[in-house]
């Protein structure tokens, strides 16, 4: 979870629906691991 600290959208849960929050979480995780693979 410490790696998600850089994602402002996930810092606080703004979405009302859990599905939207989980979608943004999976997008953030994908971006984090993509950045790790390209470096």
C-alpha positions as CSV (number, residue, x, y, z in Angstrom):
1,X,0.0,0.0,0.0
2,X,2.9,2.4,0.5
3,X,3.4,2.4,-3.3
4,X,-0.1,3.7,-3.8
5,X,0.7,6.8,-1.7
6,X,1.7,8.6,-4.9
7,X,-1.7,8.2,-6.4
8,X,-3.8,11.2,-5.3
9,X,-7.0,9.6,-6.5
10,X,-6.6,6.7,-4.1
11,X,-5.4,8.8,-1.1
12,X,-9.0,9.3,-0.1
13,X,-11.9,7.4,-1.4
14,X,-13.9,9.8,-3.5
15,X,-16.0,7.3,-5.4
16,X,-19.3,6.2,-3.9
17,X,-19.3,2.8,-5.6
18,X,-16.8,0.2,-4.5
19,X,-16.5,-1.0,-8.1
20,X,-15.1,2.4,-9.2
21,X,-12.7,2.5,-6.3
22,X,-11.4,-1.0,-7.2
23,X,-11.1,0.0,-10.8
24,X,-8.9,3.0,-10.0
25,X,-6.9,0.8,-7.6
26,X,-6.2,-1.7,-10.3
27,X,-5.2,1.0,-12.8
28,X,-2.8,2.5,-10.2
29,X,-1.2,-0.9,-9.6
30,X,-0.8,-1.5,-13.3
31,X,0.8,1.9,-13.7
32,X,3.2,1.3,-10.8
33,X,4.4,-2.0,-12.1
34,X,4.7,-0.7,-15.6
35,X,7.0,2.1,-14.4
36,X,9.0,-0.5,-12.5
37,X,9.4,-2.7,-15.5
38,X,10.4,0.2,-17.8
39,X,13.1,1.5,-15.4
